[in-house]
């Protein structure tokens, strides 16, 4: 318990000495005073997404890989 407390105290002390970046200068002034961005309807955003990347044969490939990994784990446990 003492080690954990000491480590936590040391970590907090070190993080207190960190220099924070100047975030105020990261956004240009014209963007800070400009209008809010226009919100897009969710339907248009969903329509832009691609089809799922999972192909019909992927399920069988994953099942075969799972079986191979379980067999390998069993072999490693026996050694």
Backbone torsions as a table, in degrees:
resi	resn	phi	psi	omega
1	UNK	NA	-39.0	-179.5
2	UNK	-64.4	-39.4	179.5
3	UNK	-62.7	-43.9	-179.0
4	UNK	-63.9	-41.9	180.0
5	UNK	-65.3	-42.5	179.1
6	UNK	-65.0	-43.0	179.4
7	UNK	-64.4	-40.7	178.7
8	UNK	-64.9	-42.9	179.1
9	UNK	-63.3	-41.3	178.6
10	UNK	-65.3	-41.9	179.8
11	UNK	-64.4	-42.7	178.9
12	UNK	-66.0	-37.7	178.2
13	UNK	-64.7	-43.1	-179.9
14	UNK	-67.6	-37.5	-179.9
15	UNK	-72.7	-23.2	177.9
16	UNK	-70.1	-19.4	-178.8
17	UNK	-91.1	4.9	-175.7
18	UNK	-73.7	140.7	173.5
19	UNK	-88.8	121.2	179.9
20	UNK	-81.9	143.3	179.2
21	UNK	-69.4	155.2	179.3
22	UNK	-79.4	89.5	-176.4
23	UNK	-75.8	-23.3	-179.7
24	UNK	-63.7	-31.5	-178.7
25	UNK	-88.6	-1.0	-178.8
26	UNK	-76.4	-26.3	180.0
27	UNK	-106.7	125.3	179.6
28	UNK	-60.2	152.2	-176.4
29	UNK	-61.3	-37.9	-178.6
30	UNK	-66.3	-27.3	176.9
31	UNK	-79.7	-28.3	178.3
32	UNK	-71.8	-34.5	-177.1
33	UNK	-99.6	-4.5	-177.5
34	UNK	-75.9	178.8	-179.5
35	UNK	-73.3	160.8	176.7
36	UNK	-68.0	149.9	178.5
37	UNK	-67.0	152.6	179.7
38	UNK	-75.8	134.8	178.6
39	UNK	-83.4	135.8	179.8
40	UNK	-97.7	144.8	176.1
41	UNK	-63.9	144.2	-176.7
42	UNK	-64.8	-31.3	-179.6
43	UNK	-60.7	-39.9	179.2
44	UNK	-67.4	-36.7	179.6
45	UNK	-69.4	-40.2	179.8
46	UNK	-67.4	-36.0	-179.8
47	UNK	-66.1	-25.5	-179.1
48	UNK	-79.6	-14.9	-177.9
49	UNK	-71.5	153.8	179.8
50	UNK	-79.8	166.5	174.4
51	UNK	-65.9	156.7	177.9
52	UNK	-56.4	146.6	-177.6
53	UNK	-87.8	4.9	-179.3
54	UNK	-90.1	118.6	-179.3
55	UNK	-88.2	163.4	-179.3
56	UNK	-58.6	-33.6	-178.3
57	UNK	-83.8	-5.2	-176.7
58	UNK	-66.9	-33.6	-178.5
59	UNK	-63.3	-42.9	178.9
60	UNK	-66.9	-39.1	179.1
61	UNK	-64.3	-41.1	178.6
62	UNK	-67.2	-37.7	178.1
63	UNK	-65.1	-39.9	178.0
64	UNK	-66.1	-40.6	179.1
65	UNK	-66.0	-40.3	177.7
66	UNK	-60.4	-43.7	179.6
67	UNK	-63.7	-41.2	179.5
68	UNK	-65.3	-41.1	179.7
69	UNK	-68.0	-38.1	177.3
70	UNK	-66.5	-39.0	177.3
71	UNK	-63.8	-40.8	178.6
72	UNK	-65.0	-40.9	178.2
73	UNK	-63.1	-39.8	177.4
74	UNK	-63.3	-41.8	178.1
75	UNK	-63.4	-40.5	-179.8
76	UNK	-67.9	-34.4	178.3
77	UNK	-67.7	-33.6	-179.2
78	UNK	-73.5	-27.8	-177.4
79	UNK	-75.6	NA	NA
